[in-house]
Amino acid sequence: MEQLVDAPQGEEIDFLYSVIRHQDPDFLRAFDQRQFADTPLHFAADNGRTQLAMNPDGLTADDLALHYAAETDDADLLEEFLLRCPKSIEELTARGESAVHLAVKYEKLAAFRV
């Protein structure tokens, strides 16, 4: 895991995906087998390398959850999410779409109203 911290800033994600693709496809699965374990994400965050909390498109799990709620028309979840993280409405997908764009694109009226 130290290799993740030693990777140049901004290249941690590429390094992690490279390890998973080319060296050990089960790299993250091993952490699920332990009762208590710090994952590579915990280790990186402890060392100030928070870039690893993003996917290759630069989205965090929160961003993805917001967009998922809009796409599936889960108005209650979307409303709760926006109450807790109002700035997240500004997050865009790799295609430059916000949760509002996705709600309109997929004709999700309840999510659009939120």
N, C-alpha and C positions, 0 to 999 in steps of 0.2 A: 504493500500500500504506500510505502514511502515514495515509490516511483511516481505516484500521482502528485505528490507534493513537490517533488523535484522537477516535474515537467514545467517548461516555461509557461508563465502566466498566459492564459487564453488557449493553451494547447492541451489542457487537462482532459477535456471532453474527447478530443480526437484520440488521445492516448488511451483513455478508458475503452472507447469503442474499438480501437485497434487490438487491445488485449483480448477483448471479448470475441472479436471476429477471427483473429489470426492465431492466438495462443491458447485461449481457454474459454470456450463458449459457455461453460458453467461457472465462470469466475464469480458472479454475483449469487448464484444458487447456493454456493457453499455457505454463505452467511445465513441463509434461511434455515439451514440445518442446525444451527447453534441456538441454544436457549437464550443466551445473552451475547450479543456480538455488536461491535462497532463495525458498520459497513464502510466501504471506501468513501461514501458521502459524509459519514460522521467524521472520519479521519481528516478528510479534506477541509471540512468546515472548521474543525478544531484548529487547523493550520491556516485559516483565512483564505482558503481556495474555494470560494463559494460558486465559481463558474460551473463546477460539477453538478450543481443542482439544476442545471438547465439541459434541455435536450439539444440536439444538433441545430435546431432552428432558433435557439436562444430563448425558448419558452420554459417557464418553471412549471411545476406540477399545479400550482394555483392558476396559472394562465390557462393551462390545458383543461382544468376543471371548469373554469368560467366558460370557455368556448364549448365544452361538451354540454354544459347545462343549457346554453343557448341553442345548440343544434338539436337537442332532444326535447326542447320546449318545457324544461323543468323550471317553471316560473318560481316556485317556492325556493328551490335551491339557488337559483340565480339571484333572487331578491336577498336571501340570507347572505350570499357571497358578497354582493355589492354593498350591503350594510356594513359588513366587516372589513371589506377591502375596496373602498370606493374608487381608488386610483386604478384598480385593475381594469376598469372599463376602457382604459386607453391602450391596453396591451393588444398587439396585432399578431396575426399568424404570419407565416413566411410569405403568404400572398398579400399581406397588407390589410387583412380583414379583421375587424373588431368583432366582439360578441354581437353587436347590433347588426353588422353586415351579415353575420352568419344566421341570425334569426330571420332576417329578411330573405336571404338566399334560400333558406330551407322552409320558408313560409311558416315560421313558428310564431304565431300571433301573440300568444301569452308571454313568451320570452321577449318579444319586441316591446310589448307594453311595459314590461319591467324596466 
